[in-house]
Amino acid sequence: MNEPLTILWRDEHLVAVHKPAGWLVHRTGLDAHATRFVLQALRDQLGQPVWPVHRLDRGTCGVLLMALHIEAARRLGQAFAEGSMDKTYLAMTRGWLTQPCMVEHALRPDDAPPEAPPQSARTAFTPLARLSLPGSVDPRFDSVRASLVEARPMTGRRHQIRRHLKHLAHPIIGDATHGKGPLNRWWAGVLGQQRLWLHAQSLVFEHPITGERVQVHSGLTAPGQTSPPGACHDSPQDLAEWLALFSLPWAVLLPRPDNAGQ
């Protein structure tokens, strides 16, 4: 039997949980072999219906918000559609991303026909730390570099962060679709596991019923980040894996003066 999902925040209208990597948000015909679904598990855990209002990829872990009644679901769904949710992610990427940047690169939905127009998509990226380890994936180099990157999507296209980092030539480590197979296998050997290194770290939003500002944090802070007040939670296995990653000799990047406080 699966362990109960970690509840990060809850009131009578909404509940935020830690979504484990490898779980789907809900049942879908896209993966008939999946057996672990947040929606069904949380419904059974709470003993009441829950409504999904956004998605995380199967390989992504972290903050997932759900509604506890239909009106909250309707209002939250509208907020996500309007882009008024402030979402922050952590990613480990190939190579050294040296400067903060805003990627504005339109994306066509994966299942759209070739003639479908691409949709506008914007993501802000900030490098937090970088790492170099001895080893070789490419015979031209005798070391392997990686970055820890904070990602803030301004729009909500499918696989947006993953596709925008590929566009920058800094794909996420462990991304089997948009990354590099030999590099993913090298890191799997170093870290002892194959997984997507993308984490939904926090959500900040206006409560759809009370109007209050709500911040939900996963409890995971990367080297160079400051943990927000109240961000201490039980540690799911996913967070333990990230903390093991952070134990490597990362070099923290100091923010530029014009980027301070962001």
C-alpha contacts under 8 A as a table, 3 or more apart, distances in Angstrom:
res1	aa1	res2	aa2	distance
4	P	41	A	7.94
4	P	45	Q	6.87
5	L	17	V	6.58
5	L	18	H	6.61
5	L	19	K	7.43
5	L	41	A	7.72
5	L	42	L	6.97
5	L	45	Q	7.93
6	T	17	V	5.56
6	T	18	H	5.40
6	T	234	D	7.10
6	T	236	P	7.21
7	I	10	R	7.30
7	I	15	V	7.31
7	I	16	A	6.04
7	I	17	V	4.37
7	I	18	H	6.49
8	L	15	V	7.75
8	L	16	A	5.45
8	L	17	V	5.16
8	L	18	H	6.68
8	L	63	V	7.83
8	L	216	V	6.97
8	L	217	H	7.45
8	L	218	S	6.98
8	L	233	H	7.01
9	W	15	V	5.82
9	W	16	A	5.14
9	W	17	V	7.09
9	W	216	V	6.66
10	R	13	H	7.72
10	R	14	L	5.73
10	R	15	V	4.28
10	R	16	A	6.25
11	D	14	L	5.62
11	D	15	V	6.52
12	E	68	L	6.98
13	H	67	A	6.09
13	H	68	L	5.09
13	H	69	H	6.43
13	H	72	A	6.29
13	H	209	I	7.72
14	L	65	L	7.22
14	L	66	M	5.85
14	L	67	A	4.49
14	L	68	L	5.32
14	L	72	A	7.31
15	V	65	L	5.95
15	V	66	M	5.40
15	V	67	A	6.27
15	V	68	L	7.03
16	A	63	V	6.50
16	A	64	L	5.49
16	A	65	L	4.30
16	A	66	M	6.12
16	A	216	V	7.42
17	V	62	G	7.75
17	V	63	V	5.87
17	V	64	L	5.42
17	V	65	L	6.56
18	H	61	C	6.95
18	H	62	G	4.90
18	H	63	V	5.03
18	H	64	L	6.17
18	H	218	S	6.82
18	H	236	P	7.93
19	K	23	W	7.05
19	K	38	V	6.99
19	K	60	T	7.82
19	K	61	C	5.12
19	K	62	G	5.18
19	K	63	V	6.30
19	K	64	L	6.02
20	P	23	W	5.89
20	P	60	T	7.44
20	P	61	C	4.87
20	P	62	G	6.81
20	P	236	P	7.84
20	P	238	D	6.46
21	A	58	R	6.22
21	A	59	G	4.78
21	A	60	T	5.20
21	A	61	C	4.58
21	A	238	D	6.92
22	G	36	R	7.80
22	G	58	R	5.13
22	G	59	G	5.12
22	G	60	T	7.48
23	W	34	A	7.84
23	W	35	T	7.99
23	W	36	R	5.21
23	W	37	F	5.61
23	W	38	V	6.70
23	W	58	R	5.36
23	W	59	G	7.34
24	L	27	R	6.98
24	L	34	A	7.49
24	L	36	R	6.42
24	L	37	F	4.92
24	L	38	V	6.39
24	L	56	L	7.85
24	L	57	D	7.19
24	L	58	R	5.02
25	V	37	F	5.42
25	V	38	V	4.89
25	V	39	L	5.90
25	V	52	P	7.64
25	V	55	R	6.45
25	V	56	L	6.95
25	V	58	R	7.53
26	H	37	F	5.10
26	H	38	V	6.15
26	H	39	L	5.31
26	H	40	Q	7.10
27	R	34	A	7.97
27	R	37	F	6.46
28	T	31	D	6.24
28	T	32	A	7.11
29	G	32	A	5.63
31	D	34	A	5.76
34	A	37	F	7.88
36	R	41	A	7.71
37	F	40	Q	5.72
37	F	41	A	6.15
38	V	41	A	5.15
38	V	42	L	5.80
39	L	42	L	5.40
39	L	43	R	6.11
39	L	50	V	6.78
39	L	51	W	7.46
39	L	52	P	7.11
40	Q	43	R	5.12
40	Q	44	D	6.29
41	A	44	D	5.25
41	A	45	Q	6.06
42	L	45	Q	4.83
42	L	46	L	5.98
42	L	50	V	7.44
43	R	46	L	5.41
43	R	47	G	5.64
43	R	48	Q	5.42
43	R	49	P	5.39
43	R	50	V	5.91
44	D	47	G	5.04
44	D	48	Q	7.09
48	Q	68	L	7.87
49	P	68	L	6.56
49	P	69	H	7.58
50	V	66	M	6.46
50	V	67	A	5.71
50	V	68	L	4.88
50	V	69	H	6.86
51	W	66	M	5.61
51	W	67	A	4.98
51	W	68	L	6.30
51	W	69	H	7.04
51	W	70	I	7.16
51	W	73	A	6.21
52	P	55	R	7.59
52	P	65	L	7.27
52	P	66	M	4.89
52	P	67	A	6.45
52	P	73	A	7.27
53	V	65	L	6.87
53	V	66	M	5.78
53	V	67	A	6.95
53	V	73	A	6.06
53	V	76	L	6.36
53	V	77	G	5.22
53	V	80	F	7.75
54	H	64	L	7.60
54	H	65	L	7.17
54	H	66	M	7.80
54	H	77	G	7.27
54	H	80	F	7.27
55	R	64	L	7.55
56	L	60	T	6.07
56	L	61	C	7.59
56	L	64	L	7.32
57	D	60	T	5.22
57	D	159	H	7.57
58	R	61	C	7.93
59	G	195	R	6.87
59	G	196	L	5.44
59	G	198	L	7.67
60	T	196	L	6.53
60	T	197	W	7.42
60	T	198	L	5.40
60	T	199	H	5.67
60	T	200	A	7.09
61	C	198	L	6.96
61	C	199	H	5.09
61	C	200	A	6.13
61	C	238	D	7.00
62	G	199	H	5.37
62	G	200	A	4.36
62	G	201	Q	5.86
62	G	202	S	7.95
62	G	218	S	5.97
63	V	200	A	5.38
63	V	201	Q	6.15
63	V	202	S	6.17
63	V	203	L	7.19
63	V	216	V	7.37
63	V	217	H	6.97
63	V	218	S	5.75
64	L	200	A	7.87
66	M	73	A	7.46
67	A	70	I	7.23
67	A	72	A	5.70
67	A	73	A	5.05
67	A	76	L	7.84
68	L	72	A	7.00
68	L	73	A	7.44
69	H	72	A	5.63
69	H	73	A	6.37
70	I	73	A	4.94
70	I	74	R	6.16
71	E	74	R	5.06
71	E	75	R	6.30
72	A	75	R	5.26
72	A	76	L	6.00
72	A	208	P	6.37
72	A	209	I	6.96
73	A	76	L	5.20
73	A	77	G	5.89
74	R	77	G	5.21
74	R	78	Q	6.33
75	R	78	Q	5.14
75	R	79	A	6.33
75	R	208	P	5.85
76	L	79	A	4.93
76	L	80	F	6.24
76	L	208	P	6.28
77	G	80	F	5.22
77	G	81	A	6.15
78	Q	81	A	4.98
78	Q	82	E	6.10
79	A	82	E	5.11
79	A	83	G	6.23
79	A	84	S	5.44
79	A	85	M	6.51
80	F	83	G	5.13
80	F	84	S	6.21
80	F	85	M	5.90
80	F	156	G	7.69
81	A	84	S	7.89
81	A	156	G	7.56
83	G	86	D	7.86
83	G	154	M	6.36
83	G	155	T	5.84
83	G	156	G	7.28
84	S	205	F	7.11
85	M	203	L	6.82
85	M	204	V	6.14
85	M	205	F	5.15
85	M	206	E	7.93
86	D	152	R	7.50
86	D	154	M	7.82
86	D	203	L	5.68
86	D	204	V	5.00
86	D	205	F	6.32
87	K	152	R	5.73
87	K	153	P	6.55
87	K	200	A	7.68
87	K	201	Q	7.79
87	K	202	S	5.92
87	K	203	L	4.84
87	K	204	V	6.68
88	T	150	E	6.85
88	T	151	A	5.79
88	T	152	R	4.83
88	T	153	P	7.40
88	T	200	A	6.32
88	T	201	Q	5.55
88	T	202	S	5.24
88	T	203	L	6.62
89	Y	150	E	5.71
89	Y	151	A	5.01
89	Y	152	R	6.39
89	Y	198	L	6.98
89	Y	199	H	5.43
89	Y	200	A	4.48
89	Y	201	Q	4.98
89	Y	202	S	7.02
90	L	148	L	7.00
90	L	149	V	5.75
90	L	150	E	4.82
90	L	151	A	6.20
90	L	198	L	5.77
90	L	199	H	5.08
90	L	200	A	6.59
90	L	201	Q	6.45
90	L	222	A	7.85
91	A	148	L	5.77
91	A	149	V	5.22
91	A	150	E	6.53
91	A	151	A	7.37
91	A	172	I	6.44
91	A	197	W	5.64
91	A	198	L	4.54
91	A	199	H	6.42
92	M	146	A	6.63
92	M	147	S	5.55
92	M	148	L	4.67
92	M	149	V	6.26
92	M	172	I	5.70
92	M	173	I	5.90
92	M	197	W	5.63
92	M	198	L	6.91
93	T	96	W	7.94
93	T	146	A	5.50
93	T	147	S	5.21
93	T	148	L	6.50
93	T	149	V	7.20
93	T	165	L	7.86
93	T	170	H	5.45
93	T	171	P	5.42
93	T	172	I	4.26
93	T	173	I	5.33
94	R	145	R	6.42
94	R	146	A	4.78
94	R	147	S	6.51
94	R	169	A	7.81
94	R	170	H	4.84
94	R	171	P	5.70
94	R	172	I	6.38
94	R	173	I	6.35
95	G	144	V	7.55
95	G	145	R	4.68
95	G	146	A	4.57
95	G	147	S	6.18
95	G	170	H	6.19
96	W	130	R	6.30
96	W	131	L	7.98
96	W	145	R	6.36
96	W	146	A	5.75
96	W	147	S	5.30
96	W	170	H	7.87
97	L	100	P	7.94
97	L	127	P	5.98
97	L	147	S	6.29
97	L	149	V	7.83
97	L	170	H	7.28
98	T	127	P	6.47
99	Q	126	T	6.86
99	Q	127	P	6.51
100	P	124	A	7.49
100	P	125	F	5.51
100	P	126	T	4.34
100	P	127	P	6.22
101	C	124	A	5.90
101	C	125	F	5.36
101	C	126	T	6.70
102	M	122	R	6.95
102	M	123	T	5.76
102	M	124	A	4.39
102	M	125	F	6.23
103	V	121	A	7.98
103	V	122	R	5.53
103	V	123	T	5.27
103	V	124	A	6.30
103	V	125	F	7.77
103	V	164	H	6.81
104	E	120	S	7.36
104	E	121	A	5.78
104	E	122	R	4.52
104	E	123	T	6.78
105	H	120	S	6.68
105	H	121	A	5.66
105	H	122	R	6.56
105	H	164	H	7.14
106	A	118	P	5.45
106	A	119	Q	5.09
106	A	120	S	4.27
106	A	121	A	5.03
106	A	122	R	7.89
107	L	118	P	4.83
107	L	119	Q	5.18
107	L	120	S	6.46
107	L	121	A	6.45
107	L	157	R	7.34
107	L	160	Q	7.73
108	R	112	A	6.69
108	R	116	A	7.08
108	R	117	P	6.55
108	R	118	P	4.06
108	R	119	Q	5.88
109	P	112	A	5.16
109	P	118	P	7.33
109	P	119	Q	7.87
109	P	157	R	7.52
109	P	158	R	6.85
110	D	158	R	7.76
112	A	116	A	6.12
113	P	116	A	5.48
119	Q	157	R	7.93
120	S	155	T	7.88
121	A	154	M	7.30
121	A	155	T	5.52
121	A	156	G	7.46
121	A	157	R	6.71
121	A	160	Q	7.34
122	R	153	P	6.14
122	R	154	M	5.31
122	R	155	T	5.85
123	T	151	A	6.71
123	T	152	R	5.60
123	T	153	P	4.19
123	T	154	M	5.56
123	T	155	T	7.32
123	T	160	Q	7.89
123	T	161	I	7.01
123	T	164	H	7.38
124	A	151	A	5.76
124	A	152	R	5.08
124	A	153	P	6.27
124	A	154	M	7.52
125	F	149	V	6.56
125	F	150	E	5.66
125	F	151	A	4.67
125	F	152	R	6.49
126	T	149	V	5.64
126	T	150	E	5.09
126	T	151	A	6.60
127	P	130	R	7.86
127	P	147	S	6.76
127	P	148	L	6.05
127	P	149	V	4.42
127	P	150	E	6.24
127	P	253	L	7.15
128	L	147	S	7.40
128	L	148	L	5.47
128	L	149	V	5.51
128	L	150	E	6.77
128	L	222	A	7.71
128	L	223	P	7.12
128	L	224	G	6.16
128	L	225	Q	7.76
128	L	252	V	6.11
128	L	253	L	5.44
128	L	254	L	7.77
129	A	147	S	5.80
129	A	148	L	5.15
129	A	149	V	7.32
129	A	223	P	6.74
129	A	224	G	7.07
129	A	250	W	5.94
129	A	251	A	5.28
129	A	252	V	4.21
129	A	253	L	5.07
130	R	145	R	7.37
130	R	146	A	5.76
130	R	147	S	4.34
130	R	148	L	6.14
130	R	250	W	5.49
130	R	251	A	5.29
130	R	252	V	6.65
130	R	253	L	7.33
131	L	145	R	5.59
131	L	146	A	5.25
131	L	147	S	6.29
131	L	249	P	6.62
131	L	250	W	4.92
131	L	251	A	6.23
132	S	143	S	6.33
132	S	144	V	5.53
132	S	145	R	4.42
132	S	146	A	6.56
133	L	143	S	5.48
133	L	144	V	5.29
133	L	145	R	6.55
134	P	142	D	6.36
134	P	143	S	4.38
134	P	144	V	6.31
135	G	142	D	5.59
135	G	143	S	4.73
135	G	144	V	5.95
136	S	139	P	6.34
136	S	141	F	6.19
136	S	142	D	5.16
136	S	143	S	5.56
136	S	144	V	6.24
137	V	141	F	7.67
137	V	144	V	7.22
137	V	182	P	6.63
137	V	183	L	6.15
137	V	186	W	7.14
138	D	141	F	5.77
138	D	142	D	7.94
139	P	142	D	7.18
141	F	144	V	7.60
148	L	222	A	7.79
151	A	161	I	7.14
153	P	156	G	6.81
153	P	160	Q	7.56
153	P	161	I	6.97
156	G	160	Q	6.89
157	R	160	Q	5.10
159	H	162	R	5.29
159	H	163	R	5.94
160	Q	163	R	5.21
160	Q	164	H	5.95
161	I	164	H	5.18
161	I	165	L	6.08
162	R	165	L	5.35
162	R	166	K	6.30
162	R	171	P	6.68
162	R	172	I	6.47
162	R	175	D	7.72
162	R	178	H	6.80
163	R	166	K	5.02
163	R	167	H	6.17
163	R	171	P	7.78
163	R	178	H	6.68
164	H	167	H	4.82
164	H	168	L	6.40
165	L	168	L	4.99
165	L	169	A	6.35
165	L	170	H	5.15
165	L	171	P	5.00
165	L	172	I	6.91
166	K	169	A	4.88
166	K	170	H	5.48
166	K	171	P	4.38
166	K	172	I	7.58
166	K	178	H	6.31
166	K	179	G	7.04
167	H	170	H	7.47
167	H	171	P	7.90
168	L	171	P	7.57
171	P	175	D	7.30
171	P	178	H	6.57
171	P	179	G	5.10
171	P	180	K	7.61
172	I	175	D	5.58
172	I	178	H	7.79
172	I	179	G	6.20
172	I	196	L	7.28
172	I	197	W	6.51
172	I	198	L	7.30
173	I	179	G	6.69
173	I	180	K	7.91
173	I	183	L	7.46
173	I	184	N	5.73
173	I	187	W	7.51
173	I	196	L	6.36
173	I	197	W	5.84
174	G	179	G	6.92
174	G	184	N	5.01
174	G	185	R	7.99
174	G	187	W	7.93
174	G	188	A	7.82
174	G	194	Q	6.38
174	G	195	R	5.20
174	G	196	L	4.28
174	G	197	W	6.08
175	D	178	H	5.65
175	D	179	G	4.82
175	D	180	K	7.51
175	D	184	N	7.41
175	D	195	R	7.73
175	D	196	L	5.45
175	D	197	W	7.74
176	A	179	G	5.64
176	A	180	K	7.15
176	A	181	G	6.68
176	A	184	N	7.71
179	G	184	N	7.46
180	K	183	L	5.46
180	K	184	N	6.08
181	G	184	N	5.06
181	G	185	R	6.18
182	P	185	R	5.16
182	P	186	W	6.21
183	L	186	W	5.03
183	L	187	W	6.30
184	N	187	W	5.30
184	N	188	A	6.10
184	N	194	Q	7.51
185	R	188	A	4.92
185	R	189	G	6.26
185	R	194	Q	7.41
186	W	189	G	5.23
186	W	190	V	6.44
187	W	190	V	4.93
187	W	191	L	5.95
187	W	194	Q	7.83
188	A	191	L	5.23
188	A	192	G	5.43
188	A	193	Q	4.79
188	A	194	Q	4.81
188	A	195	R	7.68
189	G	192	G	5.19
189	G	193	Q	6.82
191	L	245	L	7.44
200	A	218	S	7.53
201	Q	217	H	5.89
201	Q	218	S	5.24
201	Q	219	G	7.62
201	Q	220	L	6.74
202	S	215	Q	7.12
202	S	216	V	5.49
202	S	217	H	4.35
202	S	218	S	6.09
203	L	214	V	7.97
203	L	215	Q	5.77
203	L	216	V	5.27
203	L	217	H	6.67
204	V	213	R	7.17
204	V	214	V	5.61
204	V	215	Q	4.35
204	V	216	V	6.42
205	F	213	R	5.81
205	F	214	V	5.43
205	F	215	Q	6.66
206	E	211	G	5.43
206	E	212	E	5.55
206	E	213	R	4.64
206	E	214	V	6.11
207	H	210	T	5.53
207	H	211	G	4.69
207	H	212	E	5.18
207	H	213	R	6.10
207	H	214	V	6.34
208	P	211	G	5.87
217	H	220	L	7.67
217	H	228	P	7.86
217	H	231	A	5.78
218	S	231	A	6.83
218	S	233	H	7.51
219	G	227	S	7.49
219	G	231	A	4.65
219	G	232	C	5.31
219	G	233	H	5.85
220	L	227	S	7.74
220	L	231	A	7.95
220	L	239	L	6.64
221	T	225	Q	5.82
221	T	226	T	6.78
221	T	227	S	5.83
222	A	225	Q	5.49
222	A	246	F	6.95
223	P	246	F	6.87
223	P	250	W	7.45
223	P	252	V	6.28
224	G	252	V	5.55
224	G	253	L	7.18
224	G	254	L	7.76
227	S	231	A	6.61
228	P	231	A	5.72
235	S	238	D	7.86
235	S	239	L	5.92
235	S	240	A	6.68
236	P	239	L	5.56
236	P	240	A	6.71
237	Q	240	A	5.06
237	Q	241	E	6.38
238	D	241	E	5.17
238	D	242	W	6.44
239	L	242	W	5.00
239	L	243	L	6.08
240	A	243	L	5.05
240	A	244	A	6.21
241	E	244	A	5.11
241	E	245	L	6.38
242	W	245	L	4.92
242	W	246	F	6.24
243	L	246	F	4.91
243	L	247	S	6.36
244	A	247	S	5.17
244	A	248	L	7.40
245	L	248	L	5.87
246	F	249	P	7.72
246	F	250	W	7.11
247	S	250	W	7.78
255	P	259	N	5.87
255	P	260	A	5.76
256	R	259	N	5.13
256	R	260	A	6.26
257	P	260	A	5.27
259	N	262	Q	5.84
